[in-house]
Amino acid sequence: MTTQSRATLADVAMLAGVSSKTVSRVFAGAGNVSSDTRERVLKAAKRLRFRPNNLARNLRRGGVTNTVAFVIGDLKNPFYFHVAAGIERELALRGLTMVLATTDDSPDSEERVVDALISQRVRALLLIPIADDQSYLEGERQLGTPVVSVDRPARNLVADSVVLQNRQGMADAVRSLTAIGHRRIGFISNPSAMYTQRERLAGYREALREVGVTETAQWERLDDDPDISPELAVQSLLDLPDPPTAIVAGNNRGSAGAVRVLRNLEPPVAFIGFDDFELADALDISVVAYDPMELGRTAARLALEHLADPDSFTKQVEIPTRLIHRGSGEIPPPR
């Protein structure tokens, strides 16, 4: 099959019997074109299946596109797609579109990916930071491009951010366990160094301190190696001489691994995961849940606010979490 070349503006001009400048004026919406000429140009464009290159026209004028960029981490993580859906729906209400790019959760690729998008003159940049430093964006921010950090704050950069109530959500989960008598509560997290996990760990420790438990290191499994499975972390807790009677997981990956180990265990160990996940309700898994689409919608609104008022103050918004009781987190400790 032979691929046809795209029609050019000059092709439309030739078919319509007008100049290329006249065709440009028609697609730019200029008023100094007669209705008869406009109709001839549009008919010629339709016949040739011509589409104007709005990106090139905007850039020639020194302007920007109608596109907002969203940079995510691992494409396999469904969390990112729910956030992206929220962003896209909010932008669509303003006639803007979203372009999605991924760092593959590689800190070394973040700046390269972001620079490629900025060079396309996107209207705003929404970013899930993975690198240790986002100061490379300060110059672009000063030039007026809104930058919104999603899920975790940017580092060394003054920017809006939208995050979850990570500390509060995990503290609520642990408090629900201590309320029914648990004191030996395990915590698993991999990766553990990122902002979200540090906050959730702080909430776990805070809730245990409230009931007099100050030494928790023996029950914490904090890894930053994707080759270490959550199943291994859970099993190492169960192998302790005095194992925990309850376990909480810092993310959905940890929850999936924990469920595999704990589902047939006798006596049962209570469990609560942070992040809802597919089949959690069918498996009666208690979770700390939130609305990832609202995370995206809020991020888009912040970007739009800065587009409307470039001098507006930066904000950090927290999206609330909620504890969903389904059964696994309501198992009391053995008597």
N, C-alpha and C positions, 0 to 999 in steps of 0.2 A: 504494500500500500504506500503510495506516494503522499507525503505530507505537504499540504499547501502552505505557502508563506502567508503571513498575516498581511491584510490590507493596510496601507499606510495612509496618512493624511493626504499625501499627494495623489494617491489613487482615488480617494473620495472626491477631491477637487476636480480631477480630470473627468470623472463620470458625471459630476453635477454641473460641469461647465463653469466653475468659479475658481478663484485663486485659493491657494493654501491658507492665506491669512483669513479669508472669508470663512473657511471651514473651522479654523481655530476660534473665530469670534462666535460662530454658532454653538460650538461645544462649551465655550466659556460663558454662554448665556448673555452675551453682549446685546444691547438693545438696538444697535445701529445696523441691523440686518433686516431686510424686508421679509414679510411672511412667506412670499413665494420662494425666495432664495432659501430661506430656512427649511422649507418643506422639501425642496430639491436636494439639499445637502443631507437631510435626515433619511430620505428615501435611498439615496446613493449609499449612505453608510450602512443602512439595513441590508441592502442588496449584497454589499461586500462583506457583511458581518464585521464591520469595523468597530473597534472599541478604543476610545481615547485613552492615552496614557496619563491618567491624572497625577500619578506619582511624579513623572518627569516634569509635567507642567508646574506642579507645586514647587519642586526643587529648583527649577529654573528661575522662579520668582523669589527664591530665598525663603520659601515658606516651609511648612511641615505637612505631613500626611494626616489622614483621618484615622490613623492606626495607633493603637496602644499596645505596647509590648508587655508580655508576661513571661518571665524567665522562671522555670521550674527546675526541680532536681531530677529524680529517677522517673522515667516515663511509665514504669510498671506500677507505680504507687497510685492507687485509685483516689487517694486524698487530693492529689493535685488536680485531677480532672473535675472533681466537684467544685473546687475553688475556682477553676477556670470557667466553669459553667456560670457561676455567680457573677464573675467579672464580665463575661460576654453579654449576659442578659442586661446588666446595668448599662453597659456601653451602648448597646443597641438602642436603648431609649433615647440616646443623644445622637444617633446617627454615626457612631464610631464603631470600628471593628477591632478585633484583637488578633494579634499574631503571637503564636506560642513558640518558645525555644527552650531547649533543655541544656543544663550543665552536666547531666548524668551524675549529679551529686559529686562532681569533681571540683575541688576548690581552684585548681590550676586553670580550669577552663572558663570560670565565671567571667573574668574581665574580657576575655576574647569574645565570648558570646554576646555580652552586653555591648561591647564596642561595635560589633557587626550590626546590631539593631539600632544603636544610636546614629550610626552613619546613614541609616535609611530615614532619618529625621522623623522618628516616631513622636507622637504628641506627648506621650508620658511613658514612664517605665515602672512596671510593677515587678518586684523581684523577691524570690525566696532566697535569702543570702546563704551561701555555703562557704565562701572564703572568709578568712579572718579579718579582712579589711576592705571596706567599701569606699575609702577616701578618694579613690580614682574617679568617683562620680561627682565630687564636689564642684568641679568646673562646669560640668553639664547642668547641674542643679542651679548654679549661679546664672547660667544662660537662660534659665526659665523652664527647663524641662522638669515637670513634677516627677519625683521619685518616691515610691511608696514601698516600704519593706513589708512583706507578708509572712506571717507565721512566726517570725523572729525579728528582733530589731537589727538594723544595720549597725556596723561598727565604724567608728571614726567618721561618721557622716550624719549631718543634721537632716533628718528625713521623717516623714510620717511613717507610722507602723501600725499594723493590725495584727494582734496576737490573741491567743486563747487565754482564758483564766487557768493557766497551767498549774500554778501553785495551789490555788483555791480548789480546783477540781480534784487534784490528787489528795489534798488534805481532807476533803469531804469523803472521799472513798475510804481512807484509812480511819477516819472518825467513825464511819458506819461499822467498821470491823471492831474497833476498840469498844464501841457501845454494846456489843454482844459478847464481850469478854476476851477478845484476842489481844495478845501482847507481843507474841513472837510472829512478826509479820515480815515476810520477805519482799524484796524489791528487785526486779530485773529490768535492765535497760541496755540496749545495744542498737544504735550508738548511744553513748552516754554523755559525750562532751558538749553536744549542741545545746543551745539556749533552752529549748523546750524541755529537754530531759533534765537539765540542771534545775529548772524551776519545779518540775514535778518531784524530783528528789527532795528539794527543799520543803515542799508541801508534805511529803511522806514523813520526813524527820520532825517537822513542826507538830504534826498531829500525834506522833508517838511521844514527843516531849511533854505534851499536854497531860499524858497519863503516866508520867514518870519514867518513861523508857528513853534513856539518853545514849545508850551504847547500841548502835544499829549496824555497825560495819560488818559484823558476822553474817547478817541477813541480806546484805546488799551485793548484787552481782552487776557491776558496772563495766561493760566492755565496749570497745571501739574497734572491733574486728568482725567484719561480716562473715568470716569463716567460723566464728563461734556461734553455734545455734542456740536459740532460746531454750530448746529442750535440754541441752547440756547444762545451762545455767540453772534451770529449775531442778534438775536431778541432783546437782551439787548441793542445793539447799536441802533437799529431802534426805541426802546422805549425812547431814550433820548429826552429831550425837543428840542434840536437842533441836530438832527441825522446826521450822515455822508451822504454825497452825493455819496460816493464811498467807497468800501471796498476791501482790499487785504487780502489773506490768506497765511499763512506761509508754508502750505504743502497740499498734495492732499486730506487728510482727511478733512481738513478745507474747501477746495474747494467744496467737495461733499456736505457737510452740508450747505454751503452758497448758493449753487445753488438751493437746495430744498426750501430755504426760499425766495430767491430773484426772482425766475423765473417768478412768476406771479404778482410781486409787481408793483403797480402804485402810483406815477410816478416811473419809473425804477431807480434803483441804479446801478451805474457802478461797475464792479467787475473784478479783475485780480487774478488768483491763481498762486502760485509758485508750480511747478511740473505739467507736462502734465498728463492727465489721460484719461482713456477710455471714449469715447463719448464726450469728450470736444469739438472736432471739430464739431460734429453733433449738439451740443447744443450752438454753437457759443461762447464758453467761451475763452476769452483771457488768455494766460498763459505765465509764464516764464518757458521756456523749456531748456533741455540740453540732452546730449547723455549719458545715464547711462552705456551703454556698453563700451563707451570710458573711463569712470571712471574705469571700471574693467580692460580694456586692459592696461591702463596706470599703474595701481597698479601692474599688473603682470610684466610689463616691468621693473619697479623699482626693484622688487624682483629678476628678472633675472640678472639685472645689478650688484646687490650686490653678487649674486652667482658667476658671472664671475670675479668681482673685489671686494673682501670683504673690501678693504680699501677705497672704493669710498665714497665721501661725501654724507651726507643725503640731501634730497631734499623735498621741498613742492611744489607740482604742483597744479595749479588751472585749472579746466575744465571750459571752457566758457559757459555762458548761453545766451539765445536769447529770446527776447520778441516776441510772436506771437499774432498778432492782428486778432481777429475773430469776434469782435462786442461788446462783453459785456464790454470791457475796453475802448470803444470809445464813450460811452454814456456821453454827456455833463451834467453838473449840471443844475438843474431847474433855469429858469430865474426869 
